[in-house]
Amino acid sequence: MIIPVRCFTCGKVLGSIFEEYKVRVYLNGEEPKKVLDELGVKRYCCRRTIISHPVVVK
């Protein structure tokens, strides 16, 4: 699937945030809540968009 460029609900740009989130959570094993807090993602709609996106290609 394609990386979500914007939040589907509020329209905040998420494309640049998703790459760092993917590296820190999937490769470094950090906790998703901590990573999203540090990246400044505060709205639950944006958090849902990032967390629920499946990583299909390795």
C-alpha positions in Angstrom: 0.0 0.0 0.0 1.0 3.6 -0.5 2.1 5.6 2.5 -0.7 7.9 3.7 0.4 11.4 2.8 -2.3 13.2 4.8 -4.6 12.3 7.6 -7.9 11.2 6.2 -9.9 13.1 8.8 -8.1 16.4 9.5 -5.7 16.7 6.6 -2.4 17.0 8.5 0.7 16.0 6.5 1.9 12.6 7.7 4.1 11.4 4.8 7.3 12.7 6.4 6.4 11.4 9.9 5.6 7.9 8.7 9.1 7.1 7.5 10.7 7.9 10.9 7.9 6.1 12.7 8.5 3.0 10.6 12.2 2.9 11.3 11.9 3.5 15.0 9.0 1.1 15.7 9.7 -1.8 13.3 13.5 -1.7 13.2 14.4 -0.3 16.6 11.5 -1.9 18.5 10.4 1.3 20.3 6.9 1.7 21.7 4.5 3.3 19.2 3.0 5.7 21.8 6.4 7.1 22.7 7.4 7.6 19.1 4.2 9.4 18.1 4.5 11.6 21.2 8.1 12.6 20.3 7.1 13.2 16.7 4.4 15.6 17.8 1.4 13.6 16.6 -1.3 14.5 19.1 -4.6 14.1 17.4 -6.2 10.6 17.7 -7.2 10.7 14.0 -3.6 11.1 12.9 -2.4 8.5 15.3 -5.0 6.1 14.0 -3.9 6.7 10.4 -0.2 6.0 11.2 -0.7 3.0 13.5 -3.3 1.2 11.3 -1.3 1.5 8.1 0.0 -2.0 7.2 3.7 -2.4 6.1 3.3 -4.8 3.1 6.7 -4.5 1.4 9.8 -5.4 3.3 
